[in-house]
Amino acid sequence: MKQRKKNIRLCVLLLVAMLISLLSVSAFAKDIHISVDDRNYDGSVFIHRGTTYLPLRHFLTYLGGTVDWNPAEKSAQAQLGNATLTATPTAQRLTVNNISIETSLSVQQGRIYIPLRTLCTMLGYHVLWNQNTYSINIQSTANHTSWSEKDLYWLSRIIYAEAGGESLTGQIAVGNVILNRVASTEYPNTIYDVIFDRKDAVQFEPIANGTIYNDPTDTAIQAAKLAMQGVSIVGDCLFFFNPSLSSGSWIVNNRTYYQTIGCHQFYL
């Protein structure tokens, strides 16, 4: 009987391993077209939770950069034009020109894969997604942002008021939620109106306590700019809260948990 149970457990483990393998292969086989300045990019990519990942070394080499592995620091160090980049998988950290954020770095078949939009945005590229053709066009000369000074003014203030004590990553994540709401049909279509939305009561505590009017730090302004440029930390999340300050019962019971960053939990 014991031997039979062991055999059953072994079969289950093998089936799980096969399923994971198949899922991994299907992710890599996803038919997605990527171009850089209208030139086809033929490197392998994979998609996870709606995020497209690129192989760091192959992509940067394709752009004309150089990439070396630092075994002492267990990180990839690269140079592309005036940009210096370090990717550290063990710390899930990407640093470009001394700006560091925590992001998802995946090691697949000995390669470091990094979120396409985050990498390209931090390198100064503009990323265009076309749902109809299932394609991504990466442009080396970024277009002027459609966001105004008013947008930066209010986004940096809500970021500082909600996450002034968080890391740059945590602050960008809060900015992502605001911008995700702007893009959603469920909410107003401007940053100001999302922040001051009162449809179902006040949406953000800083509106009620007045801290929205405090001057933001340089880090909060930088986080707002990076969020507006397209650096994405929390995907399509529309909600966040601090469990030490609120139970967040409605969010917990009605939305899907995504990630915890610093003091905040983020939900889709």
N, C-alpha and C positions, 0 to 999 in steps of 0.2 A: 504493500500500500504506500509506504513512504517513497519507494523507488518510483512508483507511478506518479505521485505528486511532483516529485523532482522532474520527471520527464515532461509533465504538463507545464510546469513553470518554465522549463527550458524552451519548450515550443512557443510559449507566449512571448518570451524574451526575443526569440528569433523572429517572430512575426512583427513585433514592435520595431526591431532593428531594420527589417526589410521595409516596413512602412516609412520609417524615417528616411531611409535611403531613397525610396521612390519619390517622396516629397521633395527631397533635396535635388534630385535629378530634374523633376518637373519644374522646380523653381529656376534652375539654370537654363532649361529649355524654353522658357517663356519667350514668345516671339515679339520682341520689342526692337524698334529701329532707333539708333542713336547717331547723331551727326554733330560734328564740331565745325562751325563756320561752313556749313553745307558740305563737309567732307564726311563720308561714312566712317564710323568707328566700329571696328569688328571685334573688339575685345569681349570676353565673356562677362555677362552680368547676371545677377539674380535678384529676385524680388521677394521681400519678406514684409508682411503686414503693410503692404501698400508702398513700401520704400524700395527704390532701385539702388542697388549696390554695384560699385565699380571696383575692379582690381587696381589697387593704388599704383604699384610699380608700372604695370602695363599702360595705364592711362596717362600717368605723368611722363613716361618715356615717349608715348605717342605725341604729347604736347611739346616735346623737346626738352624736358627736364631730366634730372638725374636723381636716382634713388639708391641709398645705401642702407644696409642693416647694421645697427649698432648692438652687438651682442651683450655688451656690458649693461646698457640701459634697456635692452629688449624692446627697441623701437626702430621704426623706419624713419630715416632722415632724408629729406629731399630738397632740391633747389629747382625752382622754375622761374626764370627771369629774376625779378627782384624779390620774389616770395621764397621764404624759408619755411619748410613744413616739417613737423615731427608728428608721427602717429604711433601711439603706444597702446597696443591691444590689451595688455594686462591692466591698464588703468582706464581703458575705454576713453582715451583723451586724444583730441586733435588740437595741435597748436600751429597757427599760421601767423608769422610775423609777430610773435609774442602774445597773440590773442589765443587763449586756451578755452576750449569748451569740451564738455563730456558728450560723447556721441557713441552710437553703436558701431563698433569695429568688429568685423567678423573674420575669422581665419578659416579659409576653406582650401583644402588641398595645398597647404603650404603658402597660400597667398593671403594678403591682407585686403579685405574688401571694405569699402567705406561708402556711406550714403552719398549718392551722386549730387543731389541738390546742395547739401551742406558743404561738400568739398568744393564744388564749382563756385558757389557763392562766396565762400571765404577767400577764394583765389581771384575774385573779381570778375567771374564769368556770369553771363545771364542765361538762365535756363527756361526754355519754353516747352511746355507739354501739350501735345495735341491728342486729345482723347479719340478723335475720329480715325486718325491714322495710326494710333498707338505708337507714337514716336516722340523723341526728345531731341530738340535742337539746342545745342550749347553754343553760345556766341561769345567770342573773346572780348568784344567791346560791349559792355553792358549798356542797355538803354537807360535813359533817364527815368528815374522812378516816378510812378504816378502819385506817390504820396507827397503831401504838402508839408510845409513847416508847421502848420496847425496839427497835422497828424502826428508828427514827431513830438510836438509840445505835449499833447495829451497822452500819447502812448508811453513816453518816457516817465510821465508823472504817475500813471497807474502802475507801471512796472516798479517804480521806486516805492510807492505807497504800499503795494502788496508784497514786494519781495526785495526790499532794499538791503536786507541782511543776507540774502542768498548769493550764491556764486553767479558768475556771468551766465552759466548754463541755465540755472534756475530762473534768472531774470528773463532770458530769451524765451523760455518756456511759457512764462506768463504772457509775454507779448504775443506768442503764437496763439494762445487761447483767444485773445482779443481779436486778432486778425482772422482767426477761424470763424469767429462769430460774425465778423463783417462779411465774410464770404458766404455764410449760411443764410438760407431763406427764412430761417426761424428768428433772425435778429435784425436790427437796423443795419443799414449799409454804409455807415461811416464810423470811424473810430470814436469820435466824440459821442455819437448817439448810442453806441454799444456801451460805452463806459457809464453814461448817465441814464441808461435804459431803466424804466420803472414799470414796465408792463406787468410784471409779476413781482412787485415790490423792488426795492433797491437791490441791484445785482452784485455790487461790490462794496464792502465795508468802508473803504476810504471815502466814498461819496457821503456816507452817513456821518463819519467822524471828522471830515474835513481835511484829512491828510492828503487828499488828491491834489491840494493846492501847494504842497511843499515842493521846494525846488529839488529836482532830481540830481543825483550824483553823475559824474562823468561815465561811470560804469552803466548806470541805468540808461543814459542817452545812447551809449554804444550798443547796449542790448536792444534798444528800440530800433536803431539803424539796421542791425544785423537781422532782426526779425522781419523788418520791412523789405530787406534785400532778398529774403527767402531762406535764411538759415532756419531749419525746422528741427525742433527737439522732441516735440510730443505729438507728431503726426496731426491727426484731425481732431484732437481733443477740444472740447467746448467748455469743460468745467475743471475747476481745481478748488481745493480748500485745505486749510491747515488743521489736521486732526487735534492738535493741542489747543486750538481756539474754538473749534466747532465740531459737532458730531457729523455734520454733512449727511444727515440721515436720508434726505430726499435723493441726493446724488448717489449715495451708496446703494440705495434700494432701486434706483431707476436707470442708472447709467452703467457703462462697462468700464471697469478699472483698467488703466493703461500703464501707469508708471508713477513711482515716487521719486521726487528730486528735492533734496534738502528737507524742508519742513512741509512741503506741499505734495498732496496726492492729486494726480491728474486722471480725468475720466473722459471717455468719448461721448 
